[in-house]
Each structure stands twice: as structure tokens, then as C-alpha cells.
Amino acid sequence: MYSLPNLLTMFRIALVPLFAIAFAFPGPSGKLAAFAIFVLAGVTDFFDGLAARRLKSYSDFGRMLDPIADKILVATALMMLVAGGAFDGYKLIPALVILCREILVSGLREFLAGVRVSVPVTSIAKLKTTIQMIAIGAMILGPTANHVVPGALAFAYVLLWVAAGLTVYTGAIYFRAGLAHIDPEPRAERSDGQERHGGAGEAV
């Protein structure tokens, strides 16, 4: 539980409320602080995976906590951006798609865990996460991003749409994998009073 990868993951979760507090501060300084915290959280996401591979330190606790930490960070950032007025009208669509997908995959993982089936992270899902983090990071900076790189904010919105498209694609893959392990027959009670359960499926 207290291996280096897990400690980095827990540290990332601890950064989320600090990010929200910094983002709530008015003026550019608050957004800069929030951006710095968001980048730090993203860096820990990279290094906890690297540490787990290099140290061969894998655990059920880490496999459970790492995707939760990512979803908390992304969901909090998107909600703070919505509250701050970064999204309006059609611009809300990619944010809603991403949030709905995260809820779907979380529920799917919980169900599959009950039948002892793992859902591995695909390379496309990792690409989606990278694009998503870059887009959200630029939007956290807001107009400051345009001062640093002209047109950065508009490009960030394009990236968010790309991330939303990849989100739908990977979500469909996970959902289809989950359907393969759902017993279509209703559970029935045996004559001895015990429920009949379907067998656990193979790993996805």
C-alpha cells in the first residue's frame, strides 16, 4: 500500500482540493497556481506508472486507486472550468461527453471487478488522456495561454473535441468488453435455496 507508485497516486489525489482552491482565487495568479498544481498532478501520473514498471511494484490497491485519481482530477478540473465560464453553449458538449464516459467506465470496472475480470488500459486510452490533459491545462490558463502561444486556447478546444471523440471510442470498447461478461439469463434460485451464478469470464 505504501509503495512509491501508490504514494505518488495518493499525493495526486491530495493535490485535487489544492487545485480547486487555487482555481477559485480571482485573477491570473490563481489560474497560474492552479495550472502549476494541475501539471504537477499530471507529472505524478506519469511517474507512478514509470515507478511501478521499473520497480515491478504492482498491487490491487494501486490498480484500483490510479484510475480513481485520474477521474477525480479531470472531473474536478472540468467542473471548475464550467463554473468559471470557460464553457458555454456547444462548448459544453465535449466536457459532458468526457464526464459521462468516466462515469460509465467506473461503473463498468466495478461490475467487472465483481466477476474478477480486469479492464486493461489501451494505448488509445492513454493517448486520449494525454490530449485531454493538454487541452484542460491550456484552458485553465485561459487568456494567459494565448499570450504565451497565440491561438493556444482555440487549439485547446479542438483538442478537447478530439479527446471527446477518443473518449466515445474507448468507452464503446470497454462497454462491449463488459457485455461479453454479462449473463443474459436472470438469476434463479436453486432448489436448495442458493442462487445460480454465471461463471467468471476471462480477462479482457
Buried (B, 14 or more C-beta within 10 A) or exposed (E): EEBBBBBBBBBBBEBBEBBBEBBEEEEBEBBBBBBEBBEBBBEBBEBBBEBBEEEEBEEEBBBEBBBEBBBBBBBBBBBBBBEBEBBEEEBEEBBEBBBBBBEBBEEBBEBBBEBEBEBEBBEEBEBBBBBBBBBBBBBBBBEBBBEEEEEBBEBBBEBBBBBBBBBBBBBEBBBEBBEEBEEEEEEEEEEEEEEEEEEEBEEB
